[in-house]
Amino acid sequence: MLLFQVNNMPMMALVHPVYDCLFRLGQPDSLQNEEEVDCLVLQLHRIGDQLEKMNVQRMDELFFLLRDGFLLQEGLGSLARLLLLEVLEFRAGGWRLSDTAQKYYYSEVSD
């Protein structure tokens, strides 16, 4: 079931405002806040593939922003950096994580 459908019709009117919100969460000041990064990543996990199908160019632009934030932003917290790396890998894998990546990001560290 697509989040952007009502009566099996896509809700195109929501695509741009949702992208606008995701772009806001991808700004440098938001990337400094781990809760905002977590929200961004959670939404991309939920609806990223659907959004990409509706506007690939904006998804590319968003991921350029996230990539640059991951690589270039100073003072980024370790959790924010990990979440950004995970979502970059998630999209690169066709909106799926490989088993190895799943274990890497979501396995608990044993003492």
C-alpha positions as a Markdown table, in Angstrom:
| # | Residue | x | y | z |
|---|---|---|---|---|
| 1 | Met | 0.0 | 0.0 | 0.0 |
| 2 | Leu | 1.4 | 3.4 | -1.0 |
| 3 | Leu | 1.3 | 6.1 | 1.5 |
| 4 | Phe | 0.5 | 8.6 | -1.3 |
| 5 | Gln | -2.6 | 6.8 | -2.5 |
| 6 | Val | -6.2 | 7.5 | -1.8 |
| 7 | Asn | -8.8 | 5.2 | -3.6 |
| 8 | Asn | -5.8 | 3.7 | -5.5 |
| 9 | Met | -5.0 | 7.2 | -7.0 |
| 10 | Pro | -1.6 | 8.8 | -6.2 |
| 11 | Met | -1.7 | 11.9 | -4.1 |
| 12 | Met | 0.7 | 13.9 | -6.3 |
| 13 | Ala | -0.1 | 17.1 | -4.3 |
| 14 | Leu | 1.7 | 15.7 | -1.3 |
| 15 | Val | 5.0 | 14.8 | -3.1 |
| 16 | His | 6.5 | 18.3 | -3.2 |
| 17 | Pro | 5.6 | 19.3 | 0.4 |
| 18 | Val | 7.0 | 16.0 | 1.7 |
| 19 | Tyr | 10.2 | 16.6 | -0.3 |
| 20 | Asp | 10.4 | 20.1 | 1.1 |
| 21 | Cys | 10.2 | 18.7 | 4.7 |
| 22 | Leu | 12.9 | 16.1 | 3.9 |
| 23 | Phe | 15.2 | 18.8 | 2.4 |
| 24 | Arg | 14.7 | 20.9 | 5.5 |
| 25 | Leu | 15.8 | 17.9 | 7.6 |
| 26 | Gly | 18.8 | 17.5 | 5.4 |
| 27 | Gln | 20.1 | 21.1 | 6.0 |
| 28 | Pro | 23.4 | 21.4 | 8.0 |
| 29 | Asp | 21.7 | 22.7 | 11.2 |
| 30 | Ser | 19.2 | 19.8 | 11.2 |
| 31 | Leu | 22.0 | 17.3 | 10.6 |
| 32 | Gln | 23.5 | 18.5 | 13.9 |
| 33 | Asn | 20.4 | 17.2 | 15.7 |
| 34 | Glu | 20.4 | 13.4 | 15.9 |
| 35 | Glu | 16.7 | 13.3 | 16.5 |
| 36 | Glu | 16.1 | 15.2 | 13.3 |
| 37 | Val | 18.5 | 12.9 | 11.4 |
| 38 | Asp | 16.7 | 9.9 | 12.8 |
| 39 | Cys | 13.3 | 11.3 | 11.7 |
| 40 | Leu | 14.7 | 11.9 | 8.2 |
| 41 | Val | 16.1 | 8.4 | 7.9 |
| 42 | Leu | 12.9 | 6.8 | 9.3 |
| 43 | Gln | 10.8 | 8.7 | 6.7 |
| 44 | Leu | 13.1 | 7.7 | 3.9 |
| 45 | His | 12.9 | 4.1 | 4.9 |
| 46 | Arg | 9.1 | 4.3 | 4.9 |
| 47 | Ile | 8.4 | 6.3 | 1.8 |
| 48 | Gly | 11.7 | 6.9 | 0.0 |
| 49 | Asp | 11.2 | 4.4 | -2.8 |
| 50 | Gln | 7.7 | 5.8 | -3.5 |
| 51 | Leu | 8.9 | 9.3 | -3.5 |
| 52 | Glu | 11.7 | 8.4 | -5.9 |
| 53 | Lys | 9.3 | 6.9 | -8.3 |
| 54 | Met | 7.3 | 10.2 | -8.4 |
| 55 | Asn | 10.3 | 12.5 | -8.7 |
| 56 | Val | 13.8 | 11.0 | -9.3 |
| 57 | Gln | 15.5 | 14.3 | -9.8 |
| 58 | Arg | 14.5 | 15.7 | -6.3 |
| 59 | Met | 15.5 | 12.4 | -4.7 |
| 60 | Asp | 18.9 | 12.7 | -6.4 |
| 61 | Glu | 19.2 | 16.3 | -5.1 |
| 62 | Leu | 18.2 | 15.2 | -1.6 |
| 63 | Phe | 20.8 | 12.5 | -1.6 |
| 64 | Phe | 23.5 | 14.8 | -2.9 |
| 65 | Leu | 22.7 | 17.0 | 0.1 |
| 66 | Leu | 22.9 | 14.1 | 2.5 |
| 67 | Arg | 26.1 | 12.7 | 0.9 |
| 68 | Asp | 27.7 | 16.2 | 1.2 |
| 69 | Gly | 26.5 | 16.4 | 4.8 |
| 70 | Phe | 28.0 | 13.0 | 5.6 |
| 71 | Leu | 31.3 | 13.8 | 3.9 |
| 72 | Leu | 31.9 | 17.5 | 4.5 |
| 73 | Gln | 30.0 | 18.7 | 7.6 |
| 74 | Glu | 32.2 | 19.3 | 10.6 |
| 75 | Gly | 31.0 | 18.4 | 14.0 |
| 76 | Leu | 28.5 | 15.8 | 12.9 |
| 77 | Gly | 27.8 | 13.3 | 15.7 |
| 78 | Ser | 28.7 | 9.7 | 15.4 |
| 79 | Leu | 25.1 | 8.5 | 15.5 |
| 80 | Ala | 24.0 | 11.1 | 12.8 |
| 81 | Arg | 27.0 | 10.0 | 10.7 |
| 82 | Leu | 26.0 | 6.3 | 11.1 |
| 83 | Leu | 22.4 | 7.0 | 10.2 |
| 84 | Leu | 23.3 | 9.0 | 7.1 |
| 85 | Leu | 25.7 | 6.3 | 5.9 |
| 86 | Glu | 23.0 | 3.7 | 6.4 |
| 87 | Val | 20.4 | 5.6 | 4.4 |
| 88 | Leu | 22.9 | 6.3 | 1.6 |
| 89 | Glu | 23.6 | 2.6 | 1.5 |
| 90 | Phe | 19.9 | 1.8 | 1.7 |
| 91 | Arg | 19.1 | 3.8 | -1.4 |
| 92 | Ala | 22.2 | 2.6 | -3.3 |
| 93 | Gly | 20.9 | -1.0 | -2.7 |
| 94 | Gly | 17.6 | -0.3 | -4.3 |
| 95 | Trp | 15.9 | 0.7 | -1.0 |
| 96 | Arg | 17.0 | -2.5 | 0.7 |
| 97 | Leu | 20.0 | -3.4 | 2.8 |
| 98 | Ser | 22.0 | -6.5 | 2.1 |
| 99 | Asp | 22.2 | -9.1 | 4.9 |
| 100 | Thr | 25.7 | -8.0 | 5.7 |
| 101 | Ala | 24.7 | -4.3 | 5.9 |
| 102 | Gln | 21.7 | -5.2 | 8.0 |
| 103 | Lys | 23.9 | -7.1 | 10.5 |
| 104 | Tyr | 26.4 | -4.2 | 10.5 |
| 105 | Tyr | 23.9 | -1.5 | 11.2 |
| 106 | Tyr | 21.5 | -3.3 | 13.4 |
| 107 | Ser | 23.3 | -6.0 | 15.3 |
| 108 | Glu | 24.0 | -5.3 | 19.0 |
| 109 | Val | 27.6 | -5.2 | 20.0 |
| 110 | Ser | 28.5 | -8.0 | 22.4 |
| 111 | Asp | 31.0 | -7.3 | 25.1 |
